[in-house]
Amino acid sequence: MSETTKVVGLTRDEMAERAARDIPDGSYVNLGIGIPELVASHVPEGREFIYHTENGLLGMGPSPEPGGGEPELINAGKKRVTAIPGAAYFHHADSFTMIRGGHLDLCVLGALQVSQHGDLANWSTGAPDAIPAVGGAMDLVAGVKQIFVITKHVTRDGKPKLVPECTYPLTGLGIVNRIYTDLAVVDVTEAGFQLVELPPGVSYDYVAERTGAPLARIEDDPRPKEP
């Protein structure tokens, strides 16, 4: 494989697996549409997550094999899912009561843009022909205790998704805690983007060139280091 076609960074499944490692045991978690859905298939050994989907299921399991599963057992993205033992089904309105009432610990969402202040734009580009599809995202970012984002670091045409200010319609202001991309794990701090981790073979300079706002290096992290 030539250098021009070599894949740099993590795959979609590797991004999902990396995010799953940071979810605390016993968390009640909502997964957004797209790459976040893959997190359900990557529960670390020895941990239990209770996955919630806003169309009315608590206790969502991994996606079934292609062609398998029940056609009426789906997530909010209309994809077939499984249910773990003890799962509960309920009305759509009750599901949003859980979200708005602050009963979910963590939500993993996709993104079109994330600003250095933690603002999230993930439902529309604002283009005249864009299809309105905010879904439950605004409720989730307002009601869930912690927000993780999984997204490619840049768009298909190479534009940064981590930016100084969002230019697309906003989903929420100052709500993103941590970002998982194919090129890095990044925290959103009061000072802006803070690099947490790089995947094998990816350099700081490579990521910084593809980030639209300043990215503090790992060695510049002011947080206390673990012994």
N, C-alpha and C positions, 0 to 999 in steps of 0.2 A: 504493500500500500504506500503510495507516495505521500510526501509531506502535505501536499495540497488537499488530499482527501482524508488525512488522518483525523480521527475523532479526538477532540480535546475535551477533557472534563468528564463528568458523570452522565450516565444514561438516565432516562426517566425513572426507571425502577431503582437505580442507585440513589437518586435524589430523594425518592420516597422512603427508602430504607434509612437514609441518613436522618431525615426528619423524624421518623418513628423512634429512633434511638433517644431523642430528646423529650419524648412524651413521658411524663411521670406515671408510674404504676397506679392503676385504679382510676385514671382520668376518664371523664365523660367528654367525648370528642366528636365534633362535627367535621365532615370532610367535604370540601367543595368539589366542583366538577372539573374534570381534566386530570392532570398529574396528581393532585391531592387524593383522588379516588384510589390510587395505587397504594397509599399508606396502609389501607386495611389489610393488605397481604403481607405486611412486614412488622408484625408484633414481635418485639424481642423476646427471647426465651426467658421465662420466669416472670413476665409481666402480663397484666390484663388491662385492655382498654375497652370501654363500652362506647361503641360508635353509634352516633345519632344521625338520622337523616330527616330533613325537615318535612318530608311528605308523610311521616308518621311511623317510624321504626326506631326503637332503641334496642341495640344489640345486633347491629349489622355485622355480618361476617365477610370474609373475602369474596371476591367475584368468582362465580362458578367457571368451570372450563367452557371454552367456546361451544355454543350450542346447547349447553346445559342450563340448569336452574329452572325456576318457575317464571313464566312470562308475567305473572301478576305481582311478583316480588321484585320490586325495582327501587332504585335510589332516586334522589331528586333530579338526577340527570337522565332518568328513564333507562338506566342500564341495569341488567339483572344482577342481583346480589344474593347472598345467603344470609341466614339468621343463625345466631349462636343459641345454644340451649338457654332457656329463660328469657328470650327476647320478648319484647312487648310491642304491640301495634296500637295506634291511637289516631284520633282525628287530627287533621292538619292544624286546626286551631289550637289544640292542646300542645302540639309540637312547637308552635311559635310562642306559646305561653312559657314553655321550658326555656326557649332562647331568650325571650325578652325579660324573663324573671331572673336571669343570671344563674341558671342551674347547670350550665355547661362550662367545663373548665378550659377548654381549648378548641380552637377552630383552625383548620388548615385550608387556606384558600389559594387560588391562582391569582395572577396579576398581569395587567397590561403595563402599569407603572407603579413604582413605590418611590415616594420622595424621601429625602434625607431627614425629614421631620416625622416619618412614619405614616404619612398620608397614603391612602390606597385608592387606586383607580383600577377596577377589574371587571366592569360590566359593559362599557361602550367606549368607542373611540370618539364619539361625538360627531361622526361623519353624517351627512344628510341621509345616506342610505343605510345607516347602522340600524340593526334590529334591537329595539328596547328589550333588555333581558336581565334586569337587575336581580330578579328572583328574591331569595332571602338574604342576600349578602349584606344589605344595609342593616337588617335586624341582627344578623350575626355579629358584625363588627361593633354594634352598639351594646349587645347583651352578653357576649361571651368574655370570659375573664382574660384570656390570652390569645393573641393572633399570630400564627405562623403563616408564612407565604412560601409557596414553591413555584418557581418560574424559571424559564430560560433567562440567562443573564442579559441577552440582547434579543432584539426582534429578528425576523427572518432576513431583513435587509441590513442588519448590523447595528441598529440604533440601540443605545442603552435603555434598559428598563428601570434601572436605579438612577434616579434623576434628582436635580436640585428641587424642582417643583413639578407636580403633576400637571400636564396639559390636557388630559382627558377628564371627563366628568368623574367626580369623586364618589367613592363608596363610603369613605370615612376619613376623619381627620385625626392624625396622631395616634393610630391604633395598632400599627404593626410592631411586633416585638422582635421577631427574627425572620430572616430571609434565607431560603435554601435554593441555590441555583446550581446549574451544571458546572460552574466555575468556582463557587465559594459558599461558605456559610457566613452571613453578615448580620450583626446586631444593629438595631436602630437605637442610638443613644441620644442624650441631650446635645451632644456635640456633633451628631451626624452618624454616618455609616462607619462601623467598626468591624474590621475583618476578624473573624473567629477561627476560620479553618480553610485551608486550601486542599483540594484533592491532589493525588499523586500526579506529578508531571505538569502542574499548573503553577506559574510563578506569580508573585505579587504584581509585578509590572504588567503582565499580560492581563490580569483582572482589572487593575487600575485604569488601563487604557480603554477598557470596555465599560467603565462605570462613569455615569454622567455627572457625579458629584464627588467631592473628596472622599477617599477611603483610607481611614487610619490603619496603619500596619498592625500586625499582631503584637510587635514589641512596644507599640505605643499605647497598648490597652492599659488603662489606669486601674482596672479591677484587680483586687488581690489575687495572686496566683495560688493555685492549690499546691500543698506541700508534696 
